[in-house]
């Protein structure tokens, strides 16, 4: 990845985060998708995309994004908590409980 690509991915991530902070979730999805597309190794971009998807009730996509963030950064307790939240919303309480436990363990580290 070039420095230019890193800068573009970072700019898209920052735009997405800025929109999320203003609860403009739907608008945030596109720049966050671009950030993930440019740099698929950036856990923060996947996590933030999961947040935007979750807030817009795109639960399957949110779960995928949170899981990818946690795969890239296993100690990312917020992503693990997001997995639990979405699994709860999908009516999968046993899996959600396990995800919350992983989040607690990661947060303690």
C-alpha positions, 0 to 999 in steps of 0.5 A: 500500500502506498502512502497516498492510499494510506492517506486516502483511507485515513481521510475516508475513515475520518469523514465516516467517524465525523458523520457517525459522531453527528448521528448521520449513520446512513451518510457515514456508510459510503466513506467507511466502505471506501476506507475498508476498500482502500485498506482492508487491514484497518480494524478501526474502519471495519469497526466504525462501519459495523457501528454505522450498519448497526445503527441503520439496522443492517444487522448481518452487515454489521456483524460481518464488519465487527467480526472482521475488526475483531479478527484483525485486532483480537483485543478490540473489545468494542468490536467484540461487544458489537458482535454481542449486541448484533447477535442479541438483536438477531435473536442469538442469545447464547452466541451473544453471551459468548461474544460479551465474555470475549469482550470482557476478557479483552477489555481486562487485558 
